[in-house]
Amino acid sequence: MELLRLSLFAIFLGLTTRSFAAPSPSQTLSAASPSFTYNSTTFLLNGEPYQIIGGQMDPQRIPPAYWRDRLSKARAMGLNTIFSYVYWNLLEPVQGTWTGDEEANNIASYFQIAQEEGLNVVLRPGPYICGEREWGGFPAWLAEVPGMLVRSNNVPFLSAAKSYIEHLASDISDLQITRGGPILMIQVENEYGSFGAEHNYTSALRDILRANFETVLYTNDGGVDWTLEGGQVHTVLAEIDGDPTSGFNSRGLYITDPTELGPLLDGEYYTWAPDQWGSNNPHNTTVGNPDDVEQFVKDINYVLGNSSASISLYMFHGGTNFGFGNGALWQNRTTVFTTSYDYGAPLDESGRTTDLYFTLRSAFQKYVQNGSIPDVPANLPRTSIPEFTLQPSTSLFDILGNKSTSKFPLTMEALGQAYGFTLYEHTSNTSINGNVQPGDRARDRVLVYVNSIRQGIIDSQYQHPLNVSVALKPGDKLQLLVENLGRVDYYSRGNPYRNYLQDPYKGILGNVTLGDKVIEHWDMYPLPLEDLGGVDTLPGKNSSTVKSGIPPIFYHGSFWIDAAAPSNNTALLDTFLAIPNGLKGNVWVNNFNLGRYWYVGPQQSLYLPGTVVRSGEWNKVVVLELEPGVRDGQMVAEGLAEREWANNPDVDCEHCI
């Protein structure tokens, strides 16, 4: 999604009239059955007019056991087509290692279920997808390929992208409409016109896709002149997203190549917006905003009231950025998306229908055959888990693992690490003092310690983070714990900010200085926290020794679920896990990384799917609290049937901006 476009569309909404710009004629493609084709005004499914009523839902943000539930609810809302991003970084987390046969990454299975539920599919494979995902879906190992420059006509990038597309095609090509499957169309890149205008790059991607798929290709760009002109690709159907009024008119004005014209599609009509961490960032929702919902209905009527136009809701269902899956923006500071990708969507993060769902369902019913929409499955209640105690286990600094040494710091990627934390340690051989500068800038949140006592935090989420000054004596140990908050997933040309989409490095990039002195000789410890098995069995700490300023601590606890859910429906075990006295950290349940928590909000609890919960045994919870002892009260956890959103001051940087 392009956040910049939201304001642009609002401007255009007031400047345009609600009339469709007539597309230039394009040749009607062959309509041999089965097929998906188009002429100058209409999509054709097996030769018959087909109006896409779509919605975005990405399988890799949803527990696989819930795919059918979510897809059936999409069909019951009146959708006939699902739009889905595919995340390269999860399919190829290590170069040359393909995970498409793992349940959570089995895209073919997801598409087959969609077809069984009466839905067609529009595939959005990237290789760049944005989606508020970590580095826009790119795998972190790309950053260490020599000569790599993503989203460009760059030989290393196109070679890696070609390999990715070929692997994906080997998994799903038989699910194209031409072979009896549900895949109707495939998107080339993703909103590229906002990023650049290097047409030989997008043409190369077009050719890679055409070498591996035979269905219709399309582009999707913001509805203004420069985005459409930058994103268009010869012989590929050009479509828009955002406000349909201005977008459809703009396509008629700025797309003049007849090979790029055809029926109109609003490929991302925003049902609301994603949440970002911050004391002043409330949860995004249509609840209490009836004027916005009314505008949604007006826009749906505007699009579907013209038989030549189609629409896809972004999002129909957002899901969850489990683990370290969230992305970020750079706006002279790091703006970080929450673990929750609820999005204020018609189907909430836990897969329950909302008031918005039924409002939009009523809007769609006017444009489909009477009685063709299935009944809506009833929402199942979520479970509650009584509060249970979390006991301090061990310090993060006590389980450091493999060490690398270097005269100067190495980035997280150079250490072979993708996500999580990296600890940098330097033992001083002289007396020195001054402000700590962790490389070119904090990438992203740096907890500064001397001899394992926290001195302060340098947080790139603020344009003016705190200065942290330290004084070292011979033998003192300077420790910099760097948290990767999520690589930048979106950049738009023309804005005043640096392009960190093509500078994704985390950890420390450049030299660490104290005052004007460069600090040399470092020990470095990657802490990806991919497997925490056994942390809860390590020797524990006495709660009385947990004082503010000590290094991060793992806490552990457990809860019991008596019996399996009725009919083994694990959705009845869904809950929202809260750490009410925690400040900031991560939570694992049964070694599954639910994601990040942070007291500042707006997210105050983590979605715990019932698929992770084990009936008839103790469920193990591990919490990494980054700043133990800062908030009062014993560390506890509880499961909430109904979640709450709230914002609180950042006690580490109350006056930072």
N, C-alpha and C positions, 0 to 999 in steps of 0.2 A: 504494500500500500504506500502511496506517496502522500505524506502528511502535508507537504507544501501545496498540493493541489486543492486541498479542502478550502483554503482561503481563496484560491484562484477561482474555483467554481462558484463560490458565493458571490464574487464580483460579477462573473458572467451571468449568473442567475438573474441579476437585476438589469442586465444590458440586452438580453435576448428575448425574443418572442417565442411562443410555443408553437413553432412550425418546423416540420422536417425539411432539411435541405435534400433535394432530390439527388440520389446517387447517379453517377454516370453509368451507362449500360455496361455490363460485363457479360462475357460469354457464359451461357449455361453449360455447366460441366456435365459429363456423362452421368446418367441417373440409373445405371444398371443396379439391380437389386442383389444383395443388400448394399446400400450406399448412403452417404451423406454428401450432398452437393449444394450448390446455390446458383441463383441467377442474380440479376441486378437488384432485386428487391427482396428475395425470399430464400430462406434455407429450405432444402428439400431432403426429407428422410424417406429413402426408398421411392423417390419421385413425387412424394406428397408434401405439401407445405408443412413446415415445422417451426413453431415459435418456441424458442428456448425460454423456459421459466426455470432459472438456475439458482444455485447457491453454492458458496465456497465452504468446503470442509476438507481438512487435510488428514489423511489416515495416521500420519506419524505423530500427531498431537493427541491421539485418542487410543485408549487401551483396545487392542484388537478384538477382545471378547465383546466390546460394545459397538463395533462397526455396524453390525446389522441393526441394532436398536437405533442408532443415529440415522442411518440411511432410511429406515422405515419411517421415521418421523419426518425426514425431508420429503418423502413421497406424500405423507399424510398432510403436509402443509400445502401441497399443490405443486411442488417442484417436479419437473420431469428430467432435469439434468443436474449432475453434480460436477462442480469445478474443483480440481484438486492440485495443489502444489505437491511436488516430490522433493525431498530433502537429500541432496547429494551427500552431505556430510554424515548422515546416518547410514546411507547405503554403501559408502566407501570411506569409513573412518580412518583407515590406513591405506595408503596408496597400494592398489593391486588387491586389496581384500574386499570382496563383495559380500554384502550381508542380506541380499534380497530374499534368501530362503529363510531368514529369521522371521518369526511370527509378526513382530512389530513393524517389520520392513517389507512384508509380503504384499507389495502393491497390487500384484495380479489377483490375489485373493480378495482384496478390498473392492476392486473393479468388478469381479465376478459377483460378489454379494450385491453391489449396486444394481447390476443387471437383473439379478433375481428379485430385487425389490422394485423393479419397474422403472429404473433410472438409467439414463444415458450418462456419458462421462465426457468432460472436456479436460484434457491433460495439460498441466502447466509444469513442464519438467525443468525449466530454467535454461541453462545450468544455474543462472542467478534467479532467485525467487523473491527476495526482500521478505515480505511476510512477517516483519518484526522478529525474524529468526536470526540466530547466531551467524554473523557474516553473510547474511542473505542466503543461507543454505550451502555456502562453499565449505569444503573440508579444510581444516586448519593446515594440513600438510602442503596445500598449494603454496603457502607463504614461503616455504623453504625450497621450492623448485627453482633452480637457477634461471634468471631472466624472466620470471613470471610477472605478468601484469594482467589481472583479471578484467573481464568485460572489455576486451580490446582485441584487435586483429594481431594477436601475439601468438607466435608459433607454439611455445610451451602451453599456453592456456588452451588454445584450440585443440592441441593434441590430447590434453587431459580431458577436455569437454567431449571430444569425439569418443574416447574410450568409455566415459560415463554414459553417454547416450547409447552406445552400442550395447553395453551391459544391460541398461534399462530396457532397450528394445528386445533383447533376447528373453527378458522376463514377460513382457506384456504385448508384443507385437501381434500375437494371435488374438488379442482382445479388441482389435480394431473393428469398426463397423463393417469394413470390407470383408472380414473373415467371420462375421456373425457375432462379434463382440459389441460392447457398449461405447467404445471410444469414438466420438464423432469428430473432434477437432483437437489440434495440438498447437499450443502457443509457442512462438519463436521468442526466446529471451523473455524479458519481463519489464515492461514500461521503460524500454531502453531510451526513448526519446528524452526523458527527463535527465538522463545521465550523459548522453553523448549523441553524436551524429556520424559515427564511423560506419558508413553503410557497407563497406567491404567486410567488416566484422559480422554484422547481422546477416549479411548474405551468405557468409561462410557457415554460420549456424543453420540457416535455412537449408543449405545443401547437405549438411550432416544429417538433419532431421529427415529430409526427403530420401536420403540413402538408406534410412532405417525404418521409415513409416510411409504409408501410402494415403493417409487421410488428409483432410483439409488443414492447412496451416493458417494461422492468423497472428497478428500483433495486437497489443493492447497498450494504449498510451493515454495520458491526460489530454483533455479536450481543449487544448490551446494550440496556436500555430507552431511554436517551436518544438513542443513535445511530439506532435503528430509528424512534423517534417523530419525530426531526428529519428523517430522510431519506425517510419515506414520502410518496407522491404519490397522490392519489385517482385511481382507475381504472388504476393502474400496478402490475404484479406486484412485490411486495416480497420481496427475497432478502437473504441474509446472506453474510459471509465470515469467515475465521478458523476457530476450533474449531467443528466441526459439531455436537457434542453440545450445548453451551451455546447456540450460535446458533440451531439449529432449535427448541429449546425456547423460547428468547426470542421468536422470531417468533410462535409460537403464543400467547404471553402478551401481547405488546405490539402486535401488528398485529391490529386487530379490525375494520377496514373490509373487508367482504366483497369489494369491488372490487379489493383489493390482495392477495388470497389465492389460492393455487393450489399447484402442486407445489413441493417444496423444492429449493433449489439453493445449494450452497456455492460462491459465485462467485469466491472467492480462497482456495484452500487452500494455505498457504505451504509450499513445499518447502525453504526455508531463509531466507536474508536477504541483502540487498545489503551490499557492503563500503563502509567509510568510511575516508578518510585519517586516519592518526594512529599515533604510535609504539606506542600500547597497543591498537590495533584489528587483531587478527589476521584473516586471511581466513576468511570464513564457508563452512563445508563440512560435509557429513555424514560425510566420511571420518574414521574414528576415533570416530564417534558412533552406534554400533549401536542404542542405545535410542531415539534419535530416529527412525531409519529404521523400527524396529519399530512405533513409534507411528503413522507415516505409513500403514503397511499396515493397522493396526487401524482407523484412521479411514476409509480407503478401504472396507474391509469393512463398516464401520458404515453408511456412506452408500449404497454400491451394493447392500448386502444388503437394502435396502428399495427396492422397485421404484418408489416415488414420489419418490425423491430422486436428485439429480444433483450433479456435482462438477466444478470446474475447478482445475487445479494452477497456482499462481502461484509461480514461473515454470516452464513446460516448458523454455523456452530464453530466456535473458536477452539475449544479444547484447552490444552495445558502445555506450557513450555517446561516439561519435566526436566529435572537435573539442572544442567547449565545451558539449556536450549534457547534462552531468550537472546534477542539482539539488542542493539542500542543505536542511538543517533549521536552525531557530534554537532553541537550548536554553540561552539566555543566553550563547551563543557560536555560531559558524557551524560546523555539522557537515556536512562535504562528502562527497558520494558520489564514488567513484572512476570513472575512465573505463571500467574493466571493469564490466560488469553480469552477470558470471558467475552470481551468485546462489546458487552451489552447486546449480544446477539439474540435472535429469536429462541434458540435453544441454548440454555445457559451452560456454564463450564461443566456441570455434572450431567448434562444431557437431559435436563428437565425442560418442558415447554414453559413459556412465559406469556404474559399478556400480549407482548409484541408478536409472538408466534401466531396467536389466534387472530389478531388484527390483520396481519399480512395474509393469513390463510383466507380470510373473508375477501380480501382484495383480489386474490388470485382466482377465487371461485367463479368470478364473473367471466373469466377468459378461458375456461376449460369446459369440456362436456359435462353436463349435469350428472352428478352421481359418480364421476370418474375418480374423485379424490377419496382415498381410504379414510376410515375413521381414525381419529387420533388416539394412540395408546395412552392410557391413564398414567400420570406421573406416579412413580413409586416413592414412598417415604424414604428418606435417608436415615441412617442410624446415628445414635449418640453414643459416645464413649465416656464414661465417668472420668473425672480428673484423676491422673496417676502421677506419681513422683518420678522425677528424672534425677538419677544419682550421678555425680561427677565421676568420670572414669579415668581418663588420661589426657595429658596435654598434647596438642598437635605437634609441639616441638619435640616430643619424646618418641615419635614414630616417623622420623624423617626419611628413612630409606636411603636410596642411592644418592651419592654426592658427586657433583661435577665441580671442577676447579678451573678458574681462568683469571688472568690478570685483570680483565675488565668483565663486567656483567654480560651474560648472554640472554637473549630474549627467551620467552617461554617456548616459542616455536623451534629455536635453535637447540633447545634442550630436548626436543622430541615430544613436547607436551602440547596438548590442544586446549584443555579447559581446566578450571579449578584455581589453584593457588601455587605460587612459587616463593620459596624462602631464599633470600640472599643474605649471607653472613660474611662479615669482615672483622678480623681481629686486629685491633690497632696496635702499632708498635711505637706510637708517639702520642703526645698530648695535642689535641686539636679540637676546635669547637666551631660551630656555625650552623646555619640553616641547611637542612638536608634537601638536595635536589636529586630526585630519583630518575636520572637520565633526562631525555628531552622534555618529558612531562610525566605525571602519574598515569600509568596504564594498568589498572584504572584506580584502584583504591589501595593505598599503601599504609599499612600499620607499621609504625616505627618503634623499635625496641632498642634499649641498651641493656645488655646482660639480662634479657628476658623481662624487663620492666617497660611497659608501653610509655612512650614519650609523647605520642600524638598520632594523628591520622591525616594523611594528605589525600584528599578525595576529589577526583576529577569530575564528580557530579556537580561541582560548584565551579563557576567561572573564576572565583577568587578563593581557592582553598586555603586552609590555615598554613602558615609557616611553622615548621617544626624544627626547633633548634636543639642540638645535642652538644654535650661536652664529653670527649673521650680521653681517657688516660691510657697509658701503655697496658695492654692486656684486656682492655674492655672490648666487648663484642657488640658491634652494630648489626642489627637484624632488621631487614626490610621484608615484611610479608606482603606480597602483592596479589590482590584478587583480580582475576579477569572477570569483569562484570558483564561481558558479552561484547563481541566484536560489532562494529558498525555495520548495519544491514542496508543503509540507504544513503545516497548522496545525490543531490540535484545540482547540475551545472547552473551557474548564474547566481548562486547564493554566496554570501561572504565567508563561508566556513571552509576549512581545509577538507580535502577529499581523503578521509580516513578509510573509505571503502577499499582503496588501493594501498593503504598503509595499515594493515590489520594487526601489527605486532603487539604482543602483550608481555607482561613482566617488566623488564627494564631495557630500554633502547637508548644506547649512549652511555655516557659516564655518570657515575654518582659523584656529586661534589658535596663537601662541607665548606660553606663559605666559598672561597675561591680555589680550594684545593681538591684535585681529583683523587678519589679513593681507589686504590689498586689492591688486587688480590682478593678474590671472592670464592667462597664455597656456596654452591647453589643446589637446592633440593626441590625437584618437581613434586608437587602434591596434587595429582589429578583426582584423588579420592574416588577412584573407579570401583573399588571393592573394599568395604569396611568390615568384612567378615572377621570376627574376633575382637574388634575394638571393645565390645561390651564385656569381654572376659579379662581384659587387662587389669592390673592392680588399680584400684580406685583411689580417689583423693577424698580426704575428709572435707565435708562441706564447709567447715570453719576455716579451711585454708584457701578457699576461693575468695580472693580479694580483687577489687578493681585494679586493673593495670597489668594483670598477669596475662600470659599468652592464651590463645584459644584453647578451650577445653571441650572434649567429647563428653556428653552426658548420655546415659542410657536408661531405659525403662521398658515396661512391657504392659500389654493389655490382653485380656482374654475375651474371645467370642465363643459363647457356649456351643452353638450348633450351626450347621450349614443353613444358609438362607432357604426359605421355602422354594421348592422346585429348582434348587441350586441357582437361583437368580441373584448373582453377586451384587447387582445394583442396589439391593436392599441393604447392603453393607457399606455403601458409599457414605462418606462423611467428610467434614472439613476439619483437619487437624490444626489446632492452635497451640502456640507456645506463649501463653499470656505474659510471662515474666522474662522472656528472652528479648534481646535487643536486635541482634542480627546474626544470621547464620544459615545453615542448611539442615534439612531433615531427611533421614532415611527410615523407611519402614520395611522390615524384612529384606534389608540390603538393596531396596529400590529407592533411588534418589528422587524424592518428591519435588525438591526445588529449594528456592531461597525464601527466607522470611526476613522482614525488617520492620521494626516498630514504627517507623515513620509512615508506613502505609503507602497507598490505600489498602493494599492486601494485608489482612490480618490473620488469615488461615490458609492452609494448603489443601487442595483437593486430594483426598485419599480415596482412590477407586477401590471398590469392593473386590476387584480382581487381585489386589495386592494382599488383602486381608485373608488370614488363614483361620478357619473355624476349628474349634476343638483343640486349640493349642495356644501357647503364648506367642503373641506377635511382638517382635523386638523392634524397639524404636531407638535410633541413635540421632542425637542432635549435636552438631558442631556449633557451639556458641563462640562467636569471634571476640566478644567483649564481656567475658564472665564477670559477674559482680557489679556491673554498672547499674542495673535495675534492681530494685528491692524485691525481696520475696524469694522463696524456694523455687527452683526450676521445676515446672510441671507441664504436662500436656493434657489435652482433652479433645474429644471428637464432637463437633457441633453438627446437628442436623440442619440448622439454618445458619448461614455465614453472616458475618457483619463486616462492613467496610468502614475504615476510619483513618484519620490522619493525625499524626502527633509530631511535636518538634524533634529535630535531630539534635540529640544531646551532645553529639561530637562536634557540631558545627552550627550552633543555634543562630548565629548572625551572618552565616556565609550566604553569598548569592552566586 
